[in-house]
Amino acid sequence: MQSPDQNPEVFGSMAALAGLELSPDRALALAEAAAPIHALLKTLSSRDLGETPPATAFSAAWK
């Protein structure tokens, strides 16, 4: 079973929502190209970052 990020129909639907025409062959190529990127992102999102302060705690002031 394919995950949603590997399903060419998802890419076709997104293109249609954007008002673009996307052939089924191109949608399949996009799904295949996106699969390794999505796998990497899933790996990164599973990492425990511990006590990382939120971005609002950053101060770029020159003191």
N, C-alpha and C positions, 0 to 999 in steps of 0.2 A: 504494500500500500504506500502510495506517495504521500508525503507531507504536503501541506498547502503551499509551502514555498517552492516545491518542486513540480507543482501542477501547472502545465502550460495554460490551462483554462483561467487560472488566477491572473496571469499576465495579460491574457486577452481581455478579461473583465476590467482590469485596471486601465488598459489602453482605451477601451470603450468609454469608461468614465471620464477620461481625459479628452475625449473627442478624437482619438486617433484610430486609424485602421491598422490592425496587426494581423498578418497572415498566420495561420496555424504553424507553419514551419518556423517562422521568426519567434513565435511564442515559445515553441519547444526549445529553440536555441537559447533564448533568454533564461528559461527555467534551468537548462543544463549549466549555463554560465553562472547563474546565481547560487546554485547548490553549494559549491565550496565556500562561498562568502557567508552564506547562512550557517554553514557548519562551524566556521570560525567564530562567528558572532555568538552562537549557542555555547561554544567553549568558553569564550570570554565572559559571558553573562553568568556562567556557573561558578566563577571564581569568587571567593570570599575576600572582600576588600578590607574587612576588619573595621576599625574605627576611622574611616575616612571622613574628614569634616566636609560638610556641605559646601558648595561653591560660594554661598553667601558669606562664609567665614573668611574668604580670601580678601585681603586688602592690598590694593596696588599702590597705595599712597607711598610717596618717597619721604621717609622720615629719617 
